[in-house]
Amino acid sequence: MRRDYVTLNVRHTDEDGDERPTAELTFDGPADVLDDRLGDADGDPLEGERIDVAFRFQTGADADAASGVFSLTNRVTGDFVLEVNADADPVLDLVSAARRGRTDEDEGRYRVVVRRDGENVAVYEKRTLLVYDDEGSLLRQHSLIPSGVEL
């Protein structure tokens, strides 16, 4: 899937906001491609626990105007579901806001919404967002990792 089919908009990261921090991915490519990516081998929608969220820097993490790739991956197969080139600052703001937010174990710390044609086609409540440097090493200080999780 082409990255230019997807745009990322990070919302609700202000410190005094009541809304859950949200990564909104808007897809404007072929509908059948998205439907295929958001489903499993049987055509059933992928559940949130089968989706991993990550950001990998393409530049140095401390570079001015740092950027990278924000991605959703199928945890079972390892296949990319969606990926998009993105500036690092909004993604790091999402991680910070999620750390400050609610700690209810039943709900995610942040939300990922996939939209097409103005409609939500998938919503995932997430607790983990792994951030990697441009060489593929995990940056724990920038990642959102729930307590008790060993990586």
Backbone as a printed PyTorch tensor [residue, N CA C, xyz], in Angstrom:
tensor([[[  0.8450,  -1.1770,   0.0000],
         [  0.0000,   0.0000,   0.0000],
         [  0.8860,   1.2330,   0.0000]],

        [[  0.5010,   2.1850,  -0.7720],
         [  1.2920,   3.4080,  -0.8830],
         [  1.0570,   4.3170,   0.3190]],

        [[  2.1520,   4.8530,   0.8340],
         [  2.0550,   5.7510,   1.9850],
         [  1.3040,   7.0280,   1.6580]],

        [[  1.3360,   7.4470,   0.3930],
         [  0.6620,   8.7010,   0.0520],
         [ -0.8540,   8.5550,  -0.0050]],

        [[ -1.3880,   7.3530,   0.1970],
         [ -2.8270,   7.1620,   0.3320],
         [ -3.3190,   7.5550,   1.7270]],

        [[ -2.3840,   7.7550,   2.6560],
         [ -2.7410,   7.9390,   4.0650],
         [ -2.1930,   9.2680,   4.5740]],

        [[ -3.0010,   9.9660,   5.3710],
         [ -2.5210,  11.1500,   6.0890],
         [ -2.7530,  10.9340,   7.5770]],

        [[ -1.8750,  11.5060,   8.3790],
         [ -1.9600,  11.3870,   9.8380],
         [ -2.2960,  12.7390,  10.4220]],

        [[ -3.2940,  12.7490,  11.2880],
         [ -3.6540,  13.9440,  12.0340],
         [ -3.7230,  13.5380,  13.5090]],

        [[ -2.8590,  14.1270,  14.3330],
         [ -2.8560,  13.8330,  15.7700],
         [ -3.6970,  14.8870,  16.4610]],

        [[ -4.6480,  14.4240,  17.2790],
         [ -5.5890,  15.3400,  17.9330],
         [ -5.6530,  15.0740,  19.4290]],

        [[ -6.1630,  16.0580,  20.1480],
         [ -6.4530,  15.9600,  21.5860],
         [ -5.1960,  15.7120,  22.4320]],

        [[ -4.1390,  16.4540,  22.1640],
         [ -2.9100,  16.2800,  22.9370],
         [ -2.6710,  17.4190,  23.9280]],

        [[ -3.6030,  18.3800,  24.0040],
         [ -3.4210,  19.4870,  24.9380],
         [ -3.5210,  18.9900,  26.3840]],

        [[ -2.8100,  19.6580,  27.2660],
         [ -2.6950,  19.2020,  28.6520],
         [ -4.0000,  19.2370,  29.4300]],

        [[ -4.8980,  20.1420,  29.0940],
         [ -6.1360,  20.2450,  29.8620],
         [ -7.3480,  19.6950,  29.1040]],

        [[ -7.0980,  18.9120,  28.0740],
         [ -8.1940,  18.3650,  27.2810],
         [ -8.8530,  17.1630,  27.9450]],

        [[-10.1290,  17.0000,  27.6620],
         [-10.8920,  15.8750,  28.2090],
         [-10.9470,  14.6940,  27.2420]],

        [[-10.5920,  14.9290,  25.9980],
         [-10.6680,  13.8740,  24.9850],
         [ -9.4340,  12.9850,  25.0390]],

        [[ -9.6090,  11.7390,  24.6970],
         [ -8.4910,  10.7960,  24.6220],
         [ -7.5950,  11.2090,  23.4480]],

        [[ -6.2640,  11.2350,  23.6460],
         [ -5.3640,  11.5410,  22.5210],
         [ -5.6520,  10.5880,  21.3650]],

        [[ -5.6170,  11.1290,  20.1530],
         [ -6.0460,  10.3490,  18.9970],
         [ -5.1050,  10.5240,  17.8180]],

        [[ -4.7550,   9.3970,  17.1990],
         [ -4.0510,   9.3910,  15.9200],
         [ -5.0990,   9.0350,  14.8700]],

        [[ -5.4190,   9.9990,  14.0360],
         [ -6.4400,   9.7980,  13.0110],
         [ -5.7480,   9.5850,  11.6650]],

        [[ -5.9670,   8.4110,  11.0820],
         [ -5.3870,   8.0660,   9.7860],
         [ -6.4940,   8.1340,   8.7430]],

        [[ -6.3540,   9.0330,   7.7880],
         [ -7.3530,   9.1910,   6.7400],
         [ -6.8170,   8.5460,   5.4690]],

        [[ -7.5930,   7.6120,   4.9380],
         [ -7.1990,   6.8430,   3.7670],
         [ -7.9640,   7.3510,   2.5580]],

        [[ -7.2500,   7.6480,   1.4530],
         [ -7.9370,   8.1050,   0.2440],
         [ -7.5590,   7.2780,  -0.9880]],

        [[ -7.1420,   6.0520,  -0.7580],
         [ -6.8440,   5.1390,  -1.8580],
         [ -8.0320,   4.2530,  -2.1660]],

        [[ -7.7980,   3.1840,  -2.9240],
         [ -8.8780,   2.2590,  -3.2880],
         [ -9.4910,   1.5760,  -2.0650]],

        [[-10.8090,   1.5950,  -1.9830],
         [-11.5210,   1.0440,  -0.8220],
         [-11.2220,  -0.4310,  -0.6100]],

        [[-11.1110,  -1.2020,  -1.6800],
         [-10.8710,  -2.6330,  -1.5260],
         [ -9.5040,  -2.9270,  -0.9210]],

        [[ -8.5290,  -2.0680,  -1.1870],
         [ -7.1940,  -2.2390,  -0.5950],
         [ -7.2740,  -2.0630,   0.9150]],

        [[ -7.9640,  -1.0200,   1.3560],
         [ -8.1040,  -0.7810,   2.7900],
         [ -8.8950,  -1.9030,   3.4520]],

        [[ -9.9850,  -2.3080,   2.8590],
         [-10.8010,  -3.3830,   3.4290],
         [ -9.9720,  -4.6570,   3.5940]],

        [[ -9.1500,  -4.9550,   2.6060],
         [ -8.2920,  -6.1420,   2.6680],
         [ -7.2870,  -6.0240,   3.8030]],

        [[ -6.6960,  -4.8500,   3.9730],
         [ -5.6840,  -4.6470,   5.0110],
         [ -6.2670,  -4.6690,   6.4180]],

        [[ -7.5080,  -4.2200,   6.5680],
         [ -8.1310,  -4.1600,   7.8950],
         [ -8.8310,  -5.4580,   8.2830]],

        [[ -8.6810,  -6.4830,   7.4460],
         [ -9.3130,  -7.7600,   7.7390],
         [ -8.2920,  -8.8730,   7.8710]],

        [[ -8.7270,  -9.9730,   8.4850],
         [ -7.8500, -11.1410,   8.6010],
         [ -8.0570, -12.0520,   7.3940]],

        [[ -7.4590, -13.2270,   7.4120],
         [ -7.5380, -14.1630,   6.2860],
         [ -8.9730, -14.5870,   5.9860]],

        [[ -9.8410, -14.5620,   7.0100],
         [-11.2410, -14.9430,   6.8260],
         [-12.1230, -13.7600,   6.4430]],

        [[-11.5300, -12.5630,   6.3400],
         [-12.2970, -11.3770,   5.9960],
         [-12.9340, -10.6830,   7.1830]],

        [[-12.6830, -11.1970,   8.3960],
         [-13.2150, -10.5600,   9.6000],
         [-12.3440,  -9.3650,   9.9680]],

        [[-12.9430,  -8.3020,  10.5180],
         [-12.1490,  -7.1250,  10.8990],
         [-11.0910,  -7.4770,  11.9480]],

        [[ -9.9080,  -6.8810,  11.7970],
         [ -8.8530,  -7.0570,  12.7950],
         [ -9.2500,  -6.3500,  14.0810]],

        [[ -9.1620,  -7.0510,  15.1870],
         [ -9.4460,  -6.4760,  16.4980],
         [ -8.2220,  -5.7020,  16.9800]],

        [[ -8.4390,  -4.7770,  17.9020],
         [ -7.3710,  -3.9270,  18.4200],
         [ -6.2030,  -4.6780,  19.0090]],

        [[ -6.4590,  -5.8220,  19.6460],
         [ -5.3610,  -6.5740,  20.2450],
         [ -4.4830,  -7.2460,  19.1870]],

        [[ -4.9060,  -7.2320,  17.9410],
         [ -4.0940,  -7.7970,  16.8560],
         [ -3.3610,  -6.7250,  16.0610]],

        [[ -3.4490,  -5.4700,  16.5260],
         [ -2.8030,  -4.3530,  15.8450],
         [ -1.7150,  -3.7760,  16.7490]],

        [[ -0.5080,  -3.6350,  16.2120],
         [  0.5740,  -2.9540,  16.9070],
         [  0.8040,  -1.6070,  16.2410]],

        [[  1.1700,  -0.6080,  17.0550],
         [  1.4030,   0.7440,  16.5560],
         [  2.8530,   1.1060,  16.8370]],

        [[  3.5110,   1.6770,  15.8250],
         [  4.9190,   2.0390,  15.9830],
         [  5.2310,   3.2910,  15.1770]],

        [[  6.3370,   3.9140,  15.5610],
         [  6.8870,   5.0410,  14.8100],
         [  8.3810,   4.8130,  14.7090]],

        [[  8.9040,   4.8820,  13.4900],
         [ 10.3450,   4.7320,  13.2870],
         [ 10.8880,   5.9940,  12.6430]],

        [[ 11.8630,   6.6020,  13.3340],
         [ 12.5080,   7.7920,  12.7950],
         [ 13.2330,   7.4480,  11.5000]],

        [[ 13.1600,   8.3440,  10.5300],
         [ 13.9680,   8.2460,   9.3190],
         [ 15.1530,   9.1900,   9.4030]],

        [[ 15.0620,  10.1240,  10.3310],
         [ 16.1430,  11.0590,  10.6100],
         [ 16.6280,  10.7490,  12.0210]],

        [[ 17.6550,  11.4380,  12.4640],
         [ 18.0410,  11.3130,  13.8620],
         [ 16.9070,  11.8030,  14.7490]],

        [[ 16.7420,  11.1880,  15.8960],
         [ 15.6430,  11.5450,  16.7910],
         [ 15.7480,  12.9900,  17.2730]],

        [[ 16.9440,  13.5190,  17.3510],
         [ 17.1440,  14.8900,  17.8310],
         [ 17.2980,  15.8990,  16.7090]],

        [[ 17.1290,  15.4810,  15.4710],
         [ 17.2940,  16.3750,  14.3270],
         [ 16.1950,  17.4280,  14.2970]],

        [[ 16.5430,  18.6080,  13.7760],
         [ 15.5100,  19.6110,  13.5220],
         [ 14.5730,  19.0440,  12.4630]],

        [[ 13.2940,  19.2520,  12.6380],
         [ 12.2750,  18.7480,  11.7070],
         [ 12.3960,  17.2380,  11.5240]],

        [[ 12.5600,  16.5200,  12.6400],
         [ 12.6690,  15.0630,  12.5960],
         [ 11.3890,  14.4610,  12.0180]],

        [[ 11.5670,  13.3730,  11.2950],
         [ 10.4200,  12.7080,  10.6880],
         [ 10.6480,  11.2080,  10.6720]],

        [[  9.5800,  10.4810,  10.3350],
         [  9.6730,   9.0360,  10.2930],
         [  8.4360,   8.4310,   9.6840]],

        [[  8.1920,   7.1700,  10.0240],
         [  7.0460,   6.4360,   9.4990],
         [  6.2040,   5.9470,  10.6660]],

        [[  4.9350,   6.3310,  10.6710],
         [  3.9530,   5.8780,  11.6460],
         [  3.2530,   4.6850,  11.0120]],

        [[  3.1460,   3.5780,  11.7630],
         [  2.5970,   2.3800,  11.1430],
         [  1.6840,   1.5950,  12.0760]],

        [[  0.7480,   0.8990,  11.4430],
         [ -0.0800,  -0.1080,  12.0960],
         [  0.3360,  -1.4390,  11.4840]],

        [[  0.5620,  -2.4280,  12.3420],
         [  1.0360,  -3.7320,  11.8870],
         [  0.1380,  -4.8260,  12.4450]],

        [[ -0.1020,  -5.8510,  11.6510],
         [ -0.8340,  -7.0280,  12.1000],
         [  0.0990,  -7.8210,  13.0020]],

        [[ -0.2310,  -7.9330,  14.2750],
         [  0.6160,  -8.5980,  15.2570],
         [  0.8500, -10.0690,  14.9320]],

        [[ -0.1320, -10.7260,  14.3490],
         [ -0.0280, -12.1570,  14.0720],
         [  0.8650, -12.4330,  12.8640]],

        [[  0.6580, -11.6930,  11.7840],
         [  1.3970, -11.9570,  10.5460],
         [  2.6410, -11.0900,  10.3920]],

        [[  2.6850,  -9.9520,  11.0880],
         [  3.7860,  -9.0110,  10.9220],
         [  3.6230,  -8.0990,   9.7250]],

        [[  2.5330,  -8.2580,   8.9820],
         [  2.2860,  -7.4380,   7.7970],
         [  1.9010,  -6.0160,   8.1980]],

        [[  2.3580,  -5.0430,   7.3920],
         [  1.9170,  -3.6750,   7.5960],
         [  0.4580,  -3.5710,   7.1990]],

        [[ -0.3340,  -2.9290,   8.0380],
         [ -1.7260,  -2.6570,   7.7250],
         [ -1.7950,  -1.3050,   7.0310]],

        [[ -1.2470,  -0.2930,   7.6780],
         [ -1.1480,   1.0570,   7.1240],
         [  0.1710,   1.6610,   7.5740]],

        [[  0.7330,   2.5160,   6.7440],
         [  1.8910,   3.2910,   7.1620],
         [  1.8540,   4.6240,   6.4450]],

        [[  2.4280,   5.6320,   7.1260],
         [  2.3990,   6.9770,   6.5790],
         [  3.6540,   7.7220,   7.0350]],

        [[  4.2230,   8.5160,   6.1320],
         [  5.3230,   9.3970,   6.5150],
         [  4.7500,  10.4800,   7.4200]],

        [[  5.4760,  10.8000,   8.4850],
         [  4.9450,  11.7630,   9.4580],
         [  6.0580,  12.5400,  10.1280]],

        [[  5.7490,  13.7600,  10.5320],
         [  6.6530,  14.5340,  11.3790],
         [  6.6800,  13.8830,  12.7510]],

        [[  7.8280,  13.9450,  13.4060],
         [  7.9830,  13.2990,  14.7050],
         [  7.2570,  14.0400,  15.8290]],

        [[  7.2370,  15.3620,  15.7900],
         [  6.6780,  16.1320,  16.9120],
         [  5.2420,  15.7510,  17.2680]],

        [[  4.3130,  15.6550,  16.3090],
         [  2.9490,  15.2630,  16.6860],
         [  2.8750,  13.8580,  17.2950]],

        [[  3.7010,  12.9460,  16.8030],
         [  3.6910,  11.5810,  17.3400],
         [  4.2140,  11.5880,  18.7730]],

        [[  5.2850,  12.3270,  19.0270],
         [  5.8220,  12.4090,  20.3850],
         [  4.8510,  13.1350,  21.3080]],

        [[  4.1020,  14.1100,  20.7780],
         [  3.0400,  14.7690,  21.5590],
         [  1.9480,  13.7680,  21.9240]],

        [[  1.6120,  12.8770,  21.0080],
         [  0.6190,  11.8330,  21.2710],
         [  1.0770,  10.9360,  22.4160]],

        [[  2.3420,  10.5290,  22.3940],
         [  2.8880,   9.6830,  23.4600],
         [  2.8300,  10.4180,  24.7970]],

        [[  3.2470,  11.6780,  24.8100],
         [  3.2240,  12.4620,  26.0610],
         [  1.8120,  12.6220,  26.6060]],

        [[  0.8740,  12.9340,  25.7280],
         [ -0.5190,  13.1010,  26.1630],
         [ -1.0860,  11.7830,  26.6800]],

        [[ -0.7370,  10.6780,  26.0400],
         [ -1.2220,   9.3710,  26.4850],
         [ -0.6490,   9.0240,  27.8620]],

        [[  0.5770,   9.4080,  28.1320],
         [  1.1760,   9.1630,  29.4540],
         [  0.4570,   9.9470,  30.5370]],

        [[  0.0270,  11.1670,  30.2040],
         [ -0.6550,  12.0270,  31.1800],
         [ -2.1040,  11.6300,  31.3750]],

        [[ -2.6650,  10.9230,  30.4280],
         [ -4.1000,  10.6600,  30.4000],
         [ -4.5650,   9.6130,  31.3760]],

        [[ -5.7540,   9.1340,  31.1310],
         [ -6.4160,   8.1400,  31.9800],
         [ -5.5620,   6.8840,  32.1230]],

        [[ -5.7470,   6.2110,  33.2370],
         [ -5.0160,   4.9730,  33.4800],
         [ -5.9460,   3.7820,  33.6490]],

        [[ -7.1970,   3.9000,  33.2400],
         [ -8.1580,   2.8050,  33.3270],
         [ -7.6270,   1.6050,  32.5460]],

        [[ -7.4620,   0.4830,  33.2210],
         [ -6.8870,  -0.7120,  32.5940],
         [ -7.7800,  -1.2810,  31.4920]],

        [[ -9.0800,  -1.0050,  31.5240],
         [ -9.9980,  -1.5580,  30.5410],
         [-10.0030,  -0.7940,  29.2230]],

        [[ -9.4500,   0.3980,  29.2210],
         [ -9.4610,   1.2240,  28.0250],
         [ -8.0430,   1.5810,  27.6310]],

        [[ -7.8710,   1.9960,  26.4100],
         [ -6.5580,   2.3920,  25.9400],
         [ -6.1510,   3.7540,  26.4600]],

        [[ -4.8800,   4.0340,  26.3680],
         [ -4.3450,   5.3340,  26.7580],
         [ -4.5310,   6.3490,  25.6300]],

        [[ -4.6550,   5.8360,  24.4120],
         [ -4.9010,   6.6940,  23.2620],
         [ -5.7190,   5.8960,  22.2510]],

        [[ -6.1610,   6.5800,  21.2320],
         [ -7.0430,   5.9670,  20.2420],
         [ -6.4270,   6.1230,  18.8510]],

        [[ -6.5910,   5.1050,  18.0260],
         [ -6.2410,   5.1730,  16.6100],
         [ -7.5380,   5.0240,  15.8290]],

        [[ -7.8100,   5.9950,  14.9750],
         [ -9.0190,   5.9810,  14.1590],
         [ -8.5950,   5.9380,  12.6900]],

        [[ -9.1550,   4.9940,  11.9440],
         [ -8.9280,   4.9160,  10.5040],
         [-10.2020,   5.3900,   9.8360]],

        [[-10.0570,   6.3830,   8.9420],
         [-11.2120,   6.9900,   8.2780],
         [-11.0840,   6.8690,   6.7600]],

        [[-12.2390,   6.7400,   6.1270],
         [-12.3180,   6.7510,   4.6660],
         [-13.6240,   7.4370,   4.2970]],

        [[-13.5620,   8.3480,   3.3640],
         [-14.7630,   9.0490,   2.8900],
         [-15.5530,   9.6880,   4.0260]],

        [[-14.8420,  10.2480,   5.0190],
         [-15.4930,  10.9380,   6.1320],
         [-16.0990,  10.0320,   7.1770]],

        [[-15.9050,   8.7290,   7.0550],
         [-16.4870,   7.7580,   7.9960],
         [-15.3770,   7.0000,   8.7250]],

        [[-15.6080,   6.6880,  10.0000],
         [-14.6910,   5.8220,  10.7380],
         [-14.8890,   4.3910,  10.2430]],

        [[-13.8020,   3.7530,   9.8020],
         [-13.9040,   2.3540,   9.3790],
         [-13.2500,   1.4210,  10.3940]],

        [[-12.4330,   1.9690,  11.2880],
         [-11.8370,   1.1780,  12.3690],
         [-11.4250,   2.1200,  13.4900]],

        [[-11.6510,   1.6890,  14.7250],
         [-11.2390,   2.4470,  15.9040],
         [-10.5710,   1.4600,  16.8500]],

        [[ -9.3530,   1.7830,  17.2590],
         [ -8.5810,   0.9140,  18.1500],
         [ -8.1950,   1.7000,  19.3980]],

        [[ -8.4800,   1.1470,  20.5520],
         [ -8.0430,   1.7110,  21.8260],
         [ -6.6990,   1.0460,  22.1460]],

        [[ -5.6480,   1.8430,  22.2980],
         [ -4.3100,   1.2910,  22.4280],
         [ -3.6150,   1.7720,  23.6970]],

        [[ -2.6820,   0.9520,  24.1820],
         [ -1.9060,   1.2740,  25.3770],
         [ -0.4130,   1.3370,  25.0900]],

        [[  0.0100,   0.8440,  23.9350],
         [  1.4250,   0.7640,  23.5970],
         [  1.6880,   1.4540,  22.2700]],

        [[  2.7640,   2.2220,  22.2020],
         [  3.2420,   2.8030,  20.9560],
         [  4.7600,   2.7560,  21.0330]],

        [[  5.3650,   1.9250,  20.2170],
         [  6.8130,   1.7530,  20.2500],
         [  7.4700,   2.7140,  19.2670]],

        [[  8.5090,   3.4000,  19.7370],
         [  9.2460,   4.3640,  18.9250],
         [ 10.6620,   3.8470,  18.7420]],

        [[ 11.1080,   3.8170,  17.4820],
         [ 12.4310,   3.3160,  17.1290],
         [ 13.2660,   4.4160,  16.4900]],

        [[ 14.5780,   4.3370,  16.6810],
         [ 15.4440,   5.3060,  16.0180],
         [ 15.6240,   4.9120,  14.5510]],

        [[ 16.4060,   5.6760,  13.8330],
         [ 16.5740,   5.4400,  12.4000],
         [ 17.3800,   4.1810,  12.0920]],

        [[ 17.9490,   3.5580,  13.1100],
         [ 18.6800,   2.3030,  12.9160],
         [ 17.8740,   1.0940,  13.4100]],

        [[ 16.6730,   1.3380,  13.9290],
         [ 15.7970,   0.2460,  14.3520],
         [ 15.8800,  -0.1230,  15.8210]],

        [[ 16.5950,   0.6700,  16.6260],
         [ 16.6810,   0.3970,  18.0630],
         [ 15.5260,   1.0710,  18.7920]],

        [[ 14.9500,   0.3700,  19.7510],
         [ 13.8360,   0.9020,  20.5260],
         [ 14.2840,   2.0880,  21.3660]],

        [[ 13.5200,   3.1680,  21.3150],
         [ 13.7600,   4.3540,  22.1420],
         [ 12.7450,   4.3330,  23.2810]],

        [[ 13.1000,   3.7100,  24.3820],
         [ 12.1730,   3.5560,  25.5100],
         [ 11.6750,   4.9010,  26.0260]],

        [[ 12.5530,   5.9090,  26.0650],
         [ 12.1610,   7.1980,  26.6240],
         [ 11.0920,   7.8930,  25.7840]],

        [[ 10.9700,   7.5400,  24.5140],
         [  9.9560,   8.1310,  23.6350],
         [  8.7550,   7.2240,  23.4270]],

        [[  8.8490,   5.9790,  23.8770],
         [  7.7850,   4.9960,  23.6510],
         [  6.7580,   5.0240,  24.7740]],

        [[  5.5910,   4.5400,  24.4510],
         [  4.5170,   4.3550,  25.4300],
         [  4.4340,   2.8590,  25.7090]],

        [[  4.9460,   2.4540,  26.8640],
         [  5.0020,   1.0400,  27.2320],
         [  4.3120,   0.8890,  28.5810]],

        [[  3.2190,   0.1150,  28.6420],
         [  2.5160,  -0.0680,  29.9190],
         [  3.4300,  -0.7230,  30.9500]],

        [[  3.2060,  -0.3920,  32.2100],
         [  3.9960,  -1.0150,  33.2740],
         [  3.7330,  -2.5160,  33.2820]],

        [[  4.7590,  -3.2510,  33.5980],
         [  4.6540,  -4.7040,  33.6520],
         [  4.8890,  -5.3880,  32.3200]],

        [[  5.0960,  -4.6200,  31.2430],
         [  5.3480,  -5.2180,  29.9410],
         [  6.8490,  -5.3210,  29.7300]],

        [[  7.3170,  -6.5150,  29.4130],
         [  8.7240,  -6.7390,  29.1140],
         [  8.9000,  -6.8220,  27.6140]],

        [[  9.8750,  -6.0930,  27.1020],
         [ 10.1770,  -6.1470,  25.6650],
         [ 11.5430,  -6.7260,  25.4430]]])
